[in-house]
């Protein structure tokens, strides 16, 4: 056997070994992805407690709307709250399905890019939920709560009460553009800070935080493979 024959033999063995290692790495990656997907399948968009609260609020608002048809000063605030509640719940399910649809077999950088986009979408959704919620869940909710539970008409409780309601709703609406401006100015800086990242993680949800952690583990696995 010549020296060239030995070199060719070693080259063939090295190529076979590399192919075997690549195959094993692909199998390990597939197993990691499947375990994460199984965890996502078991984990719902809402916890059982959150789901129960969401359904309870929709049911209560629905009963209130049915009982107060024609009393428009109570009906319309309750309708806005019902729309807000349904929309926020539906958005939670949609965002969870978008996370489940991320192709985890794609290159790691593509997975991380998609997760970052989902994180930004959820942060914007939370922002608008907060901005609209701080208007709806203060005065309108208080009005229908007192009327529904105690039969107290806050509109006519006193002359001052009408002014109080109008001023608070106006201030809440005026705060929306101010808070949007503040988020554009300080949001990127806050997102880069450690506490800001922790806050963003709590806002965007546990499932997305787990997906980001998985993407980091996957990146480390690929780097070592």
ABEGO torsion letter per residue (X at the ends): XBAAAAAAAAAAAAAAAAAAAAAAAAAAAAAAAAAAAAAAAABBABBAAAAAAAAAAAAAAAAAAAAABGBAAAAAAAAAAAAAAAAAAAAAAAAAAAAAABBAABBAAAAAAAAAAAAAAAAAAAAAAAAAAAAAABAAAAAAAAAAAAGBBAAAABAAAAAAAAAAAAAAAAAAAAAAAAAAAAAAAAAABAAAAAAAAAAAEAAAAAAAAAAAAAAAAAAAX
